[in-house]
Amino acid sequence: TKEQLYQLKARLCGESIFKTGKAMADPTKMVVNLALFGTTQSGKSSAGNTLLGSADFHSSFAPCSVTQDCSLGRSCHLQSFLRRRGQEVALQVRVLDTPGCPHSRLSKKDVEQKVRDALEHHFGQEGLHLALLVQRADVPFCGQEATYPVQMIQELLGHAWKNYTAILFTHAEKIEEAGSNEDKYLRAAPDTLLTLLNSIQHKYVFQHKKEKSFNEQRMKILERIMGFVKENCYQVLTFK
């Protein structure tokens, strides 16, 4: 039967419907859990607000780190955002905002412990669908500081981190302002960034603030992210 075929496919893919029964109890609703990582002033909180369609996270320009604690935001349900098994499904996004690393007030060890505790508390049993490395498109990805968030993702997510990590490039409008485009930008990227992109199977998305309305920008990013989650067979990483 169709139901048996679906269950077989789900088992083969390790779909989260069997790992996170609470989140998937209602087949007309789906919850996707995301966590933001990045250096100070990379735009994590602003990106989180875009994903949520709200202003849950405090975001401002400052000469120091703004976010000092992890916080979880929940979006409203996006009706008919996708279809699964022939049904329209409402999507809710849960986003964990984290302190930047390196941080102007917290040590690397303190940041990692805060994030570890938050991942276990919020996504310990339901699981994490994707870690988003937030990287400014107008800041070169080079030097030891740029790799700190990547190292933290590797330590927190374990050996499977490559399957659960994507890059979110913020301030992508700067690329066009410089007379370039996304393809040229990536071709000219430093080896450290190209190596990282290869490791995570080229899972990336650009966030443009000027060319689209807030809602169009949000939908474009969410569609791309849901593509990554689907390609990953809706699998999740649990922390308990």
C-alpha positions, 0 to 999 in steps of 0.5 A: 500500500501507499502507506507501507511504501511511505513508511519504508522510504521514511525508514530508509531516509531516517525521517524525523517523523519517526524520531520526533513523534511529538513534532510530527504528530499532526501530519498537517504541521511540521516544525523545523529546528535551526541553530545560528552560528557565526562571528560577532556582528556577522548578522546572526540575530538579524538573519534569525528575525528574517527566518522567523518573520518577526523581531524576536532577537535584539539586533543592532550595530555595535563595536562589541558583541551584542548577543550574550546568551542563547535564545529560542524564537518561534515563527507563526505557522506558515500555511500551505508552505509545502506538500507532503504525501499529497497534503498541504503542510503548515511550517513552523520554524524554530531558531536558536540564536547564539553568542558570536565566537570569538566574543568580546566579553565571553571566552570561547569555552564559555560560548561553547558551553552556553550553546551546548546547554541550549542545544540539549535543552531545546533540541535534545530530544526533538533534534536539530535539522540544520546549523546555519553558519552566518557569514557576511558576504562583504567580509573575507572568510580567512584567518583563525577567527573566521574558522572559530564558529566552524570548529564549534559546529564540528565539536557540538554536532560531532562527526556528522556535522557536514550533513547538518550544516549550511552557510547563510551569507548576509549582506549579499546586496554588497556583491551586486553593488560591487558589480559582481554576482553570486557565481563570480563571488564564489569562484573568487572565494578563498580556499578556506571557504571553498573547502568548507563549501565542498565539505558541506555539499555546497549547501548555502543561501544568500540573504539580500536586503535591498532587492526584495520585500521582507516577506519575499526575502524570507520565503526565498531563504526558507524555500532554500533551507527546506530544500536542504532539509528535504535532501537530508531526508528530514533527518535530525541530530539529537543531543540526548 
